[in-house]
Amino acid sequence: MKPMPTLDWGTAPSLDAFETLMWRMDVYPNLRSSVVGIELLDCAPDRQRILGAHRWGVAAIPRLRDRLVEVPLATPEWVEDSSFDLETHLDFVCLPGPGSERQLLDHAARFAMAPFDRARPPWQAQVIEGLEGGRAAYLLKLHHALSDGIGIVQLMSFMHSRSREPSGRAEVPPPVQTGRYTDTAVLAVWRRRLLRELATAPKRASALWSAGARALATPADGEPLLSRAARYAASARRALAPYMAPPSPLLKDRSHQWHFEMLDLPLAPFKAAAKACKASLNDAFIAGLLGGFARYHAEMGREVDEMPIGMPINVRSEHASGGGNHFAPGQLAGRLKGATPIERMRHIGEQVARLRDEPALAAPLALMPLLARLPPSVVAKAMGPKMAANDLQISNVPGIRDTVYLAGARVTRLYPFAPLPGVAGMITLVSHGEHCCIGLNLDARAIAEPDRLMRALRASFDEVLALAPAASADT
């Protein structure tokens, strides 16, 4: 028998302050934090193998058996759900005829918006059968407090096999049932956390004092202290600004109802187009989106010059374990009116470069411990308008390049759908094999005509893809 493998994923004993806010704000529909991945499969997977793969997965990754417990005067703690039952987390659904992708997306949006049972581990999965053409789909829904996009891709890569045939994974022993956690256990967690905080407080205070003393005594690169302080203050103002461009009047209405769309681009030509324009794939991605929204605004008779965009900046260290959230919020101004795709790429590239060099990039994260101690209703009122001030939230996550299988079915596409934090649209790109898979989570009222928007986006990305041979010929 093969030894049972494990993945160093989700090992933190508790949520950090940012994750705590996401978890507690989840009760408000406009701040819900469910992440959903839709995998398209070339055939229906074998049900018994699906069950076996999930039993193996939850045994190899203990975090998937953990639930969150609120701790007095602290952030929530992860504790094992001793009553864990896989069947409450995995379901099989058959779409009614004709089993179109539109039916799948509408079902996935309803699945994503349904709140988690907060007494259980915050994840669910569904196998969707009956998709036209004899295909199927797999839906994985996790709370964002579990992980950011990079960590979720790590998890999905680990959970999939590289062969259509059974992989001969290790047998999984049944979990030991130890009974439900009680209030006494929660209090024990609180006492342990309090003792840990008290024990480390002097060390943290000493480190902070030493760092401050070094900064005062030795200005970096000979720069005067007051000059550095002024530069940091200016950076903090930019990091904490409500938005980098005025919000679009066309996208101002909100329903907090999610509408899913998906878009597929060939990865190699897309990368070639970006390279030919001396831009990154992320620059080309955002430029294509901006071109589509420029078209959409023009067709709706509401042209604007710019739109505000939020974009997470990855701060995950090379040695960070899987799972968890390792990003800082960033803000950009997206150019719409009167710009070519190349001009948009350059404009975005310049802003992203400046953003990564901001001294106060993580300044918003410094406020999270304070916000996590306030009543959720107060935080929701404070954060809701700030987050809704951006028209779009955009993310780009490296995906799985290998050919992967789920219980005998080949995964042909993986579309990511991140939460819609009060904005008009949350748009995420994940590379899968030779494809760029783009998942669009749109507010149903803000985007009044999603079919028109999707046509505009396809036309814009066709323009970007066409730059590869044209730019190569010029050089």
DAKA-V775427 format. One record per pair of residues at least 24 apart in sequence whose C-alpha atoms are under 8 Angstrom apart, sorted by the first residue. I is the first residue (numbers start at 1). J is the second residue. D is the distance in Angstrom with one decimal. If there is no record, write none. Layout:
<<I,J,D> <I,J,D>>
//
This chain:
<<1,170,6.0> <1,171,7.5> <2,168,7.9> <2,169,6.7> <2,170,5.0> <3,170,6.2> <4,60,7.0> <4,169,8.0> <4,170,5.6> <4,171,7.8> <4,172,7.8> <5,60,6.0> <6,60,4.5> <6,61,6.2> <7,60,6.5> <7,61,6.0> <7,158,7.7> <7,322,7.9> <8,61,7.7> <8,321,5.9> <8,322,5.9> <9,61,6.8> <9,63,7.3> <9,151,7.8> <9,155,7.6> <9,321,6.0> <9,322,4.1> <9,323,5.0> <10,63,5.7> <10,146,7.0> <10,147,7.6> <10,321,7.5> <10,322,6.1> <10,323,4.5> <10,324,6.0> <11,63,6.9> <11,321,7.8> <11,323,7.8> <12,324,7.7> <13,77,6.2> <13,78,5.6> <14,75,6.8> <14,76,5.8> <14,77,4.2> <14,78,5.4> <15,75,6.0> <15,76,5.8> <15,77,6.5> <15,78,7.6> <15,145,7.3> <16,75,6.8> <17,75,6.7> <17,368,5.4> <17,369,5.0> <17,371,8.0> <17,372,5.7> <18,365,7.0> <18,368,5.6> <18,369,7.5> <18,372,7.5> <19,144,7.6> <19,145,4.8> <19,325,7.4> <20,75,6.1> <20,76,6.7> <20,145,7.2> <20,372,6.5> <21,368,7.7> <21,371,7.6> <21,372,5.8> <21,376,8.0> <22,144,7.1> <22,145,6.2> <23,143,7.8> <23,144,7.9> <23,145,6.1> <24,376,6.4> <25,376,6.4> <25,380,6.6> <26,115,7.8> <27,115,7.7> <28,380,7.7> <29,113,8.0> <29,256,6.3> <30,256,5.3> <30,384,7.4> <30,420,7.3> <30,421,6.0> <30,422,5.1> <31,380,7.8> <31,384,7.2> <31,420,7.2> <31,421,5.0> <31,422,6.4> <32,113,7.6> <32,419,6.6> <32,420,7.3> <32,421,6.9> <33,143,5.9> <33,144,5.5> <33,145,7.8> <33,418,7.8> <33,419,5.1> <33,420,7.5> <33,421,7.5> <34,112,6.1> <34,113,7.3> <34,141,6.5> <34,142,5.8> <34,143,4.7> <34,144,5.9> <34,418,6.9> <34,419,5.6> <35,112,7.2> <35,141,5.6> <35,142,5.3> <35,143,6.0> <35,144,6.1> <35,416,7.7> <35,417,5.9> <35,418,4.7> <35,419,5.8> <36,108,8.0> <36,112,6.4> <36,139,6.7> <36,140,5.6> <36,141,4.4> <36,142,6.6> <36,416,6.2> <36,417,5.1> <36,418,6.5> <37,138,8.0> <37,139,5.7> <37,140,5.3> <37,141,6.6> <37,414,6.7> <37,415,5.7> <37,416,4.7> <37,417,6.0> <38,108,8.0> <38,137,6.7> <38,138,5.8> <38,139,4.8> <38,140,6.8> <38,413,8.0> <38,414,5.7> <38,415,5.1> <38,416,6.5> <38,417,7.9> <39,137,5.4> <39,138,5.1> <39,139,6.5> <39,411,6.2> <39,412,7.3> <39,413,5.6> <39,414,4.5> <39,415,6.4> <40,135,7.5> <40,136,6.3> <40,137,4.6> <40,138,6.7> <40,411,5.8> <40,412,5.6> <40,413,5.2> <40,414,6.5> <41,135,5.8> <41,136,5.1> <41,137,5.3> <41,138,7.4> <41,409,5.8> <41,410,5.5> <41,411,4.7> <41,412,5.7> <41,413,7.5> <42,134,7.5> <42,135,5.0> <42,136,6.6> <42,409,5.9> <42,410,5.6> <42,411,6.7> <42,412,6.5> <43,134,5.8> <43,135,4.3> <43,136,5.6> <43,409,5.5> <43,410,7.4> <44,129,6.3> <44,134,7.2> <44,135,5.9> <44,136,5.0> <44,137,7.8> <44,409,6.4> <45,136,7.6> <45,406,6.7> <45,407,5.2> <45,408,5.7> <45,409,5.1> <46,407,5.6> <46,408,6.6> <47,407,7.7> <49,407,5.2> <50,406,7.2> <50,407,5.4> <53,159,7.5> <53,407,7.3> <54,86,7.8> <55,86,7.4> <55,172,6.9> <56,169,7.8> <56,170,7.7> <56,171,7.6> <56,172,5.9> <57,159,6.2> <59,172,6.9> <64,121,6.5> <64,123,7.6> <65,121,6.0> <66,120,7.6> <66,121,5.2> <67,118,7.7> <67,119,6.6> <67,120,5.2> <67,121,4.1> <67,122,6.8> <68,118,7.4> <68,119,7.4> <68,120,7.7> <68,121,7.1> <69,186,7.1> <70,186,7.9> <71,186,6.7> <71,187,7.5> <71,189,7.3> <71,190,5.6> <72,190,6.6> <73,373,7.4> <74,190,7.7> <74,193,8.0> <74,373,7.8> <75,372,7.6> <77,189,7.5> <81,120,6.8> <81,121,7.2> <81,180,7.2> <81,181,7.8> <82,176,7.9> <82,177,5.8> <82,178,5.8> <82,179,5.6> <82,180,5.6> <82,181,7.4> <83,177,6.8> <83,179,6.6> <83,180,6.3> <84,120,7.6> <89,123,6.8> <89,124,4.6> <89,125,6.0> <90,124,6.1> <90,125,4.8> <90,126,5.7> <90,127,7.9> <91,125,6.4> <91,126,4.8> <91,127,6.4> <92,126,5.6> <92,127,4.8> <92,128,6.2> <92,129,7.5> <93,126,6.8> <93,127,6.1> <93,128,4.9> <93,129,6.1> <94,128,5.6> <94,129,4.6> <94,130,5.3> <95,128,6.8> <95,129,6.2> <95,130,5.2> <95,131,6.6> <96,130,7.0> <97,130,7.4> <98,131,7.5> <98,132,6.3> <99,130,5.6> <99,131,4.3> <99,132,4.9> <100,131,6.2> <100,132,5.8> <101,131,7.4> <101,132,8.0> <104,131,7.8> <105,259,8.0> <105,260,5.6> <105,261,6.8> <106,259,7.1> <106,260,6.7> <108,139,7.4> <108,260,7.7> <109,258,5.9> <109,259,6.1> <109,260,6.0> <110,258,7.8> <112,141,6.8> <113,258,7.2> <122,146,7.8> <145,324,7.1> <145,325,7.4> <146,323,6.4> <146,324,5.7> <146,325,7.6> <147,323,4.6> <147,324,4.1> <147,325,5.1> <148,323,6.9> <148,324,6.2> <148,325,4.7> <148,326,6.9> <148,327,7.9> <149,397,6.4> <150,323,7.9> <150,397,6.2> <150,398,7.2> <151,322,5.3> <151,323,4.4> <151,324,6.8> <151,325,7.8> <152,323,6.8> <153,398,8.0> <153,399,6.2> <153,400,7.2> <154,322,6.8> <154,323,7.9> <155,322,7.8> <155,323,7.8> <157,400,6.5> <157,404,7.9> <160,404,6.0> <160,405,5.8> <160,406,5.8> <161,404,5.7> <161,405,5.3> <161,406,6.6> <162,402,7.6> <162,403,6.4> <162,404,4.8> <162,405,5.9> <163,404,6.9> <163,405,6.2> <163,408,7.6> <164,405,5.8> <164,406,7.7> <164,407,7.2> <164,408,4.4> <164,409,6.5> <164,410,7.0> <165,408,6.0> <166,407,7.4> <166,408,7.3> <232,359,6.0> <232,360,6.2> <233,360,7.9> <235,358,6.1> <235,359,6.3> <235,360,5.4> <235,361,7.6> <236,359,7.9> <236,360,5.1> <236,361,7.5> <236,363,6.2> <239,330,7.1> <239,331,7.5> <239,360,6.6> <239,361,6.1> <239,362,8.0> <239,363,6.7> <239,364,6.9> <240,363,7.5> <240,364,6.4> <242,386,5.8> <242,389,6.6> <243,308,6.0> <243,309,7.9> <243,331,6.9> <243,389,6.2> <243,390,6.3> <244,308,5.6> <244,309,7.7> <244,331,6.4> <244,332,5.9> <244,333,5.3> <245,306,6.3> <245,307,5.6> <245,308,4.8> <245,332,7.9> <245,333,5.4> <245,334,7.9> <246,306,7.3> <246,307,6.4> <246,308,6.5> <247,307,5.8> <247,308,6.0> <247,389,6.4> <247,390,6.5> <247,391,6.1> <248,304,6.8> <248,306,7.9> <248,307,6.1> <248,391,6.9> <249,302,7.8> <250,297,7.4> <250,302,6.4> <250,446,7.4> <251,391,6.9> <251,424,6.2> <251,446,4.7> <251,447,6.5> <252,391,7.9> <252,424,7.5> <252,446,6.2> <253,445,6.0> <253,446,5.0> <254,422,7.5> <254,423,8.0> <254,424,7.1> <254,443,6.4> <254,444,7.5> <254,445,5.4> <254,446,5.4> <255,443,6.4> <255,444,6.3> <255,445,5.3> <255,446,7.4> <256,420,8.0> <256,422,7.0> <256,443,5.9> <256,444,7.3> <256,445,8.0> <257,443,5.7> <257,444,5.6> <257,445,7.7> <258,420,7.5> <258,441,6.2> <258,442,5.8> <258,443,5.3> <258,444,6.0> <259,440,8.0> <259,441,5.7> <259,442,5.0> <259,443,6.1> <259,444,5.7> <260,417,7.7> <260,439,7.3> <260,440,5.7> <260,441,4.9> <260,442,6.3> <261,439,6.2> <261,440,5.0> <261,441,6.7> <261,442,7.8> <262,415,7.0> <262,437,7.4> <262,438,5.6> <262,439,4.7> <262,440,5.9> <263,437,6.2> <263,438,5.0> <263,439,6.6> <263,440,8.0> <264,435,6.7> <264,436,5.8> <264,437,5.0> <264,438,6.1> <265,435,5.8> <265,436,4.9> <265,437,6.7> <266,434,6.3> <266,435,4.8> <266,436,6.0> <267,431,7.2> <267,434,5.3> <267,435,4.7> <267,436,5.3> <268,434,6.8> <268,435,7.9> <269,465,6.4> <269,468,6.9> <270,464,7.6> <270,465,5.6> <270,468,7.8> <272,468,5.6> <273,464,6.6> <273,465,5.7> <273,466,7.3> <273,467,5.3> <273,468,3.9> <273,469,7.7> <273,471,7.8> <274,468,7.4> <275,468,7.9> <276,467,7.4> <276,468,5.8> <276,471,5.7> <276,472,6.2> <277,342,6.7> <277,467,7.7> <277,468,7.9> <277,471,6.9> <279,345,6.5> <279,346,7.0> <279,349,6.9> <280,349,7.6> <282,396,6.7> <283,345,5.0> <283,346,7.5> <283,348,6.0> <283,349,5.8> <284,341,7.9> <284,345,5.7> <284,464,7.1> <286,345,7.5> <286,348,7.5> <286,394,7.8> <287,341,5.9> <287,342,7.9> <287,344,5.2> <287,345,5.3> <287,348,7.5> <288,341,7.0> <288,457,7.0> <288,460,5.4> <288,461,5.0> <288,464,6.4> <289,457,6.3> <289,460,7.3> <289,461,7.6> <290,334,6.6> <290,335,6.9> <290,336,5.9> <290,344,7.8> <291,336,6.5> <291,341,6.9> <291,456,7.9> <291,457,7.1> <291,460,5.3> <291,461,7.9> <292,453,6.9> <292,454,7.9> <292,456,4.7> <292,457,4.0> <292,458,7.3> <292,459,7.1> <292,460,5.1> <292,461,7.7> <293,336,7.3> <293,453,7.1> <293,456,7.1> <293,457,7.1> <294,336,5.0> <294,337,6.3> <295,456,5.7> <296,452,7.0> <296,453,5.6> <296,456,6.0> <303,337,7.0> <304,336,6.8> <304,337,6.3> <305,335,6.3> <305,336,5.3> <305,337,4.7> <305,338,7.8> <306,333,6.3> <306,334,5.3> <306,335,4.6> <306,336,5.2> <306,337,7.0> <307,333,5.9> <307,334,5.1> <307,335,6.8> <307,336,7.2> <307,390,7.8> <307,391,6.5> <308,332,6.1> <308,333,4.9> <308,334,6.1> <308,389,7.6> <308,390,5.0> <308,391,5.6> <308,392,6.8> <309,333,6.0> <309,334,6.5> <309,390,5.4> <309,391,6.0> <309,392,4.9> <309,393,5.7> <309,394,7.2> <310,390,6.2> <310,392,6.2> <310,393,4.5> <310,394,6.2> <311,393,5.8> <311,394,5.1> <311,395,6.0> <312,394,7.6> <312,395,6.5> <313,356,7.4> <328,361,6.8> <328,362,5.6> <328,364,7.8> <328,365,7.0> <329,361,7.6> <329,362,7.5> <329,364,7.5> <330,355,6.9> <330,361,7.3> <331,355,8.0> <341,463,7.5> <341,464,6.4> <384,421,7.8> <384,422,6.6> <385,422,7.8> <387,421,6.3> <387,422,6.0> <387,423,6.7> <388,421,6.9> <388,422,4.5> <388,423,4.6> <388,424,7.7> <389,423,7.1> <390,423,5.9> <390,424,7.9> <391,423,5.4> <391,424,5.3> <391,425,6.7> <392,423,5.9> <392,424,5.9> <392,425,4.9> <392,426,5.8> <392,427,7.5> <393,423,7.0> <393,425,6.4> <393,426,4.7> <393,427,6.3> <394,426,5.9> <394,427,5.0> <394,428,5.8> <395,427,6.5> <395,428,4.7> <395,429,6.4> <396,428,5.7> <396,429,4.7> <396,430,6.2> <397,428,7.6> <397,429,6.2> <397,430,5.0> <397,431,7.2> <398,430,5.7> <398,431,5.6> <399,430,5.2> <399,431,4.5> <399,432,5.3> <399,433,7.9> <400,431,6.7> <400,432,5.1> <400,433,6.3> <401,431,7.3> <401,432,5.5> <401,433,4.2> <401,434,7.3> <402,432,8.0> <402,433,6.0> <403,433,6.6> <413,437,6.8> <415,439,5.2> <417,441,6.0>>
//
